[in-house]
Amino acid sequence: MSNAPLRDTDDAWKVFDSTTVFRGGVVEMRVDEVAMPGSLVAKRDVLVHPGSVGIVVLDDSGEKPRVLTLHQYRHPVQRRLWEFPAGLLDEANESAFVAARRELEEETHLQAKEWRVLLDAYTSPGISDEAVRIYVARDVRPADGEQRAAIHEEADMELRWVDLDDLVRGVLAGDLHNPLVVMGALALRAVLDGPGLSSLRPANAPWRDRPA
């Protein structure tokens, strides 16, 4: 048994044909005919996504660490979910770090002095190429200028500072379902209990898995 570090590996299987069957405002859906083991060919649906960023805003100045959450309606699941500030990578030539700072300001009217990369992940790799980068942001203060007027779902959005441990308990109890909250809360708790925030990658660390 190998003791080599666990790493996801590049292994692009041959695609015989690829057809785009839908183009929406944010995503596309295509059907690929992919070479399978044993000389078989199978069709696979692929949701093409621009990628996204999420921000865990951390206040560790008190006795217990707190994080900033948003309570936002999500129509596909018809539920109001507790989430972190987040957004799409849909601005041309915008880096993920710049997008994260923009989304934090747009959704919360806050800006942060210290940023680190908490984790990178695929949200649903069985059907989508969406990749997300989640940051930890600290030392926040109100952003400069006027606050952007909220529209659509954000016009009915609640912001709340919560204890990180309460968030972790909610995840493990099955009460919280947003994937960025699930990943981010558990990862941040592990980091704070282990190597510490200084072990995290810098905010501008390379991200090779971001969708092209």
C-alpha positions in Angstrom: 0.0 0.0 0.0 1.4 3.4 -1.0 2.1 6.1 1.6 2.2 8.8 -1.0 0.1 12.0 -0.2 -3.5 11.9 -1.4 -4.0 14.2 -4.4 -6.7 14.4 -7.0 -5.1 13.6 -10.4 -5.6 14.7 -14.0 -7.1 11.9 -16.1 -9.2 13.2 -19.0 -11.1 10.4 -20.7 -11.6 10.6 -24.4 -14.8 12.4 -25.5 -16.2 11.3 -28.9 -18.9 13.9 -29.2 -20.1 16.9 -27.1 -23.4 18.7 -27.7 -24.6 21.8 -25.9 -28.4 21.3 -25.2 -29.1 24.4 -23.1 -27.7 27.9 -22.5 -29.1 29.9 -19.6 -28.2 33.2 -18.1 -25.5 31.6 -15.8 -24.9 28.0 -16.8 -24.9 25.7 -19.8 -25.8 22.0 -20.1 -24.0 19.8 -22.5 -24.1 16.0 -23.2 -20.7 14.3 -23.7 -20.2 10.8 -25.2 -17.3 9.5 -23.1 -15.0 6.5 -23.6 -15.5 4.1 -20.7 -13.3 1.1 -19.5 -13.9 -2.0 -21.5 -14.4 -0.2 -24.8 -17.8 1.1 -23.8 -19.2 4.6 -24.5 -21.6 6.4 -22.2 -23.4 9.7 -22.3 -22.8 12.1 -19.4 -24.7 15.3 -18.6 -22.3 18.2 -17.7 -23.5 21.4 -16.1 -21.0 24.1 -17.2 -20.6 26.7 -14.5 -18.4 29.8 -14.2 -17.2 29.0 -10.7 -17.8 30.8 -7.4 -16.2 32.2 -4.3 -17.3 32.1 -0.7 -16.1 34.1 2.3 -16.0 33.0 6.0 -15.9 36.3 7.9 -14.2 35.5 11.2 -14.3 37.5 14.4 -11.9 35.9 16.8 -11.5 38.8 19.1 -13.7 37.4 21.8 -13.8 34.3 24.0 -15.4 32.2 21.2 -14.9 32.6 17.4 -17.9 34.0 15.5 -18.6 34.0 11.8 -21.0 36.1 9.7 -23.9 34.3 8.1 -26.7 35.3 5.7 -30.3 33.9 5.7 -31.2 33.8 2.0 -34.0 32.3 0.0 -32.9 29.7 -2.6 -35.6 29.0 -5.2 -34.4 25.7 -6.6 -34.8 24.1 -3.1 -37.6 26.5 -2.0 -36.0 27.0 1.3 -34.3 29.9 3.1 -30.7 28.8 3.9 -28.1 30.0 6.3 -25.1 30.8 4.1 -21.8 32.7 3.9 -21.3 35.7 1.6 -20.6 34.3 -1.8 -21.0 34.9 -5.5 -20.3 33.9 -9.1 -17.1 34.3 -11.0 -19.0 35.9 -13.8 -16.9 39.0 -14.3 -14.5 38.8 -17.3 -10.8 38.8 -16.3 -11.6 39.2 -12.6 -9.4 37.2 -10.2 -11.1 35.1 -7.5 -9.6 37.2 -4.8 -11.0 40.4 -6.3 -14.4 38.7 -6.8 -14.4 37.7 -3.1 -13.7 41.2 -1.9 -16.4 42.6 -4.3 -19.0 40.1 -3.1 -18.2 40.7 0.6 -18.8 44.4 0.1 -21.9 44.0 -2.1 -23.6 41.6 0.3 -22.5 43.0 3.7 -21.0 46.4 3.0 -17.9 45.2 4.8 -14.2 45.1 3.8 -11.5 42.9 5.4 -7.9 43.6 6.1 -6.6 40.0 6.3 -7.5 37.3 3.8 -6.5 33.6 3.5 -7.6 30.7 1.4 -9.5 28.2 3.5 -10.2 25.5 0.9 -10.9 24.8 -2.8 -13.6 22.3 -3.8 -15.9 21.0 -6.5 -19.5 21.5 -5.4 -21.0 18.6 -7.3 -18.4 16.9 -9.6 -20.7 14.1 -10.6 -22.7 16.5 -12.9 -21.1 19.9 -12.8 -17.6 21.5 -13.3 -18.4 24.2 -10.7 -15.3 24.9 -8.5 -15.5 27.1 -5.4 -12.8 28.8 -3.5 -13.6 29.7 0.1 -11.7 32.4 1.9 -11.3 33.4 5.5 -11.6 37.1 6.0 -10.6 38.9 9.3 -10.3 42.3 10.7 -13.4 43.7 9.0 -14.8 47.2 9.0 -17.6 49.0 7.1 -16.8 49.5 3.5 -16.2 53.0 2.0 -18.9 54.8 0.2 -22.6 54.2 0.0 -24.0 50.7 0.5 -25.3 49.1 -2.7 -29.1 48.8 -2.9 -30.1 45.1 -2.5 -32.5 43.6 -5.1 -34.2 40.2 -5.7 -33.4 37.6 -3.0 -30.8 39.9 -1.3 -33.5 42.5 -0.6 -35.0 40.0 1.9 -31.8 38.8 3.4 -30.9 38.7 7.2 -27.3 39.0 8.4 -26.3 37.5 11.7 -23.1 36.9 13.6 -23.1 33.3 15.1 -20.7 31.2 17.2 -18.7 29.0 15.0 -19.4 26.0 17.3 -23.1 26.6 16.9 -22.7 26.5 13.1 -20.7 23.2 13.4 -23.4 21.7 15.6 -26.1 22.8 13.1 -24.2 21.1 10.2 -23.7 17.9 12.1 -27.3 17.8 13.2 -28.5 18.1 9.6 -30.1 21.5 10.2 -27.8 23.5 7.9 -27.4 22.4 4.2 -25.5 25.0 2.2 -22.4 23.3 0.9 -20.1 26.3 1.6 -21.3 26.4 5.2 -20.9 22.7 5.6 -17.3 22.7 4.2 -16.3 26.1 5.5 -17.5 25.7 9.1 -15.9 22.2 9.5 -12.7 23.3 7.8 -12.3 26.4 9.9 -13.0 24.6 13.2 -10.3 22.0 12.2 -7.8 24.8 11.4 -8.4 26.7 14.6 -8.1 23.4 16.6 -5.0 22.4 14.7 -2.3 24.2 12.8 -3.9 27.7 13.0 -4.7 30.4 10.5 -1.1 31.1 9.7 -0.9 27.6 8.0 -3.5 28.6 5.3 -2.5 29.6 1.8 -2.3 33.3 0.9 -5.3 34.9 -0.7 -3.7 35.1 -4.1 -2.5 31.5 -4.1 -2.8 29.8 -7.6 -6.1 28.0 -8.3 -5.6 25.7 -11.2 -9.1 24.1 -10.8 -11.0 27.3 -11.5 -13.2 26.7 -14.6 -11.7 28.2 -17.8 
